[in-house]
């Protein structure tokens, strides 16, 4: 072993963040007496939001630990489910709009804007104590961000499963507006009848209305597809694999 360097042993779940040419278990870093372990981990490509326990000589160390030459550091992923203070609340970046709507369908508090830049996202996440969800590693490395998470998967279904397995939020389907994230309340048909198409008035009697934006909901033609999303989510949240 070269004792001029320290070695990081990267868990398999974290190697996806390494450059393709360096996607190996062992990563060497050069201690300089000032750089922290957190800095070295991020320098190889891994956002600290994705890192769990880090072990040196059998003892846990924090990201502020300064590695010494010859150290061997085991870098583990964030445990799942990841503990959070209180019920999970999320803020999604501009590229995760479909995931935001699916989280809302499940009754999960998911804020989303399609026109917000990175500093504004960080500010809202911090102010409202929301977990910032993104696939932008640079955004996760912003020092001001209180808490973020990398969303794995390219398909919305895979992204949703990843989030449910990571944070295990309570599911309350059909209780939030998929358009604005507001809460839904039951509403009498006669109160919204003027807003309905003739076919909807004839075929449906149960309605909900968003307390924030006034959007009216009912179980219509797309309900079967949405029910499939809900049932899949319940299975994933219940630990069925």
Steps between C-alpha positions, in 0.01 A plus 500: 500500500621852421494681836529841334132467414179402677266248345123517474310174471183595313185293557343354181190720536716813472721406207247629249617851594862430406633587154461202268877471459544482881195297602694279739468390861818673613570870455823668605508855636792713617466637855636853526441580865206733432249328270218313671378151427180652364704703251690191386180297456343775291821542301464145366143582392270387783256757647506491880120486500536139382761395757420327828749364753871549435729269695872532579666225708164374616369836621255734338628839389322811378548682170716754689760232583840569343644180352861411568739321266440128520137530613251255353149646501189291438239720332147362536175620341228684687293241690150424376252606615682826568391658830370854478376748761123476463296386202686528168429810290661544160596761242572374149711670237378594153580160344284294737150626425347157436643367825356800683151424367528135602611591850202735531270224372619297799429785741869586551589867546697578182571859397601558137566794270594485132673839501713514817881528484742320731548774763124542533454123538756490779339798671152342495628160612675660796217733596229231487724215614434297188731231361620624162467224241712518186726313260737798489804405708629856496179620663539241776851628570389856581624574849193702596259208438373349825396164350469350153478164328601363163207338316599174336340377180404647163135386499247663735399158637860419592549845652185461710607161629842639588345782703254275682772253593739773612267714713200275573248788509142431612265454205164677490383455139250740344544767768716756313459704185736367234508847342600717796562269802207643695276278712178358357169512683173328405255731330131460421419453132264795496782732611712420193241400242548820301867407446428154359455374146162341427644148482674541834180624665309196372754235596657609829363608837804511735737797474791662679629855477843646570497743793776704335431528126138380477572217255216244501575124498300184442574138415476518125638339186862502622425354841606145414849614398532713812378214718779286356754761611344510847494122539862467384602767749320321782681179413841670495430686824388173660830332422377274218779432249 
